[in-house]
Amino acid sequence: MKKKDDKTNKIVSTLNYFTAVCFYIVSIINFVNKDNSIGVVYLCLGSTFLCLGSVYLNKDKDKNKK
């Protein structure tokens, strides 16, 4: 069961990183189009998903140490 959890955490963290990159791209597009308020929202969402991705990777590393 441990192998399945490790693989699941890696997949989830990768998807979170991909989502963060997508939000960052959309925020850059909004900043270029002078829509700053929505750009800030997407920038914050991208940062949130970036943090979530690192949390899932840390869970994976903590399980490997035990």
C-alpha positions as CSV (number, residue, x, y, z in Angstrom):
1,M,0.0,0.0,0.0
2,K,2.9,2.3,0.6
3,K,4.0,2.3,-3.0
4,K,0.5,3.3,-4.2
5,D,0.5,6.3,-1.7
6,D,3.9,7.4,-2.9
7,K,2.9,7.3,-6.5
8,T,-0.4,9.1,-5.8
9,N,1.4,11.9,-3.9
10,K,3.8,12.3,-6.9
11,I,0.9,12.5,-9.3
12,V,-1.0,15.0,-7.2
13,S,2.1,17.2,-6.7
14,T,2.8,17.2,-10.4
15,L,-0.8,18.2,-11.2
16,N,-0.6,20.9,-8.6
17,Y,2.5,22.3,-10.2
18,F,1.0,22.1,-13.6
19,T,-2.1,24.0,-12.4
20,A,0.1,26.6,-10.8
21,V,1.9,27.2,-14.1
22,C,-1.5,27.6,-15.9
23,F,-2.7,30.1,-13.3
24,Y,0.6,32.1,-13.7
25,I,0.3,32.2,-17.5
26,V,-3.3,33.5,-17.2
27,S,-2.3,36.1,-14.7
28,I,0.5,37.3,-17.0
29,I,-2.0,37.6,-19.8
30,N,-4.4,39.6,-17.6
31,F,-1.6,41.9,-16.5
32,V,-0.6,42.5,-20.2
33,N,-4.3,43.3,-21.0
34,K,-4.4,45.8,-18.1
35,D,-6.9,43.8,-16.0
36,N,-4.9,44.0,-12.8
37,S,-7.5,42.9,-10.3
38,I,-8.2,39.6,-12.0
39,G,-4.5,39.2,-12.6
40,V,-3.8,39.4,-8.9
41,V,-6.4,36.8,-8.1
42,Y,-4.9,34.3,-10.6
43,L,-1.4,35.1,-9.2
44,C,-2.6,34.2,-5.7
45,L,-4.3,31.1,-6.9
46,G,-1.1,30.0,-8.7
47,S,0.9,30.6,-5.6
48,T,-1.6,28.5,-3.6
49,F,-1.3,25.6,-5.9
50,L,2.5,25.9,-5.9
51,C,2.4,25.6,-2.1
52,L,0.1,22.6,-2.3
53,G,2.4,20.8,-4.7
54,S,5.3,21.3,-2.3
55,V,3.2,20.0,0.6
56,Y,2.5,16.8,-1.2
57,L,6.2,16.3,-2.1
58,N,7.1,16.8,1.5
59,K,4.6,14.2,2.6
60,D,6.3,11.8,0.2
61,K,9.7,12.5,1.6
62,D,8.5,12.2,5.2
63,K,7.1,8.7,4.4
64,N,10.3,7.6,2.9
65,K,12.3,8.6,6.0
66,K,10.3,6.4,8.3
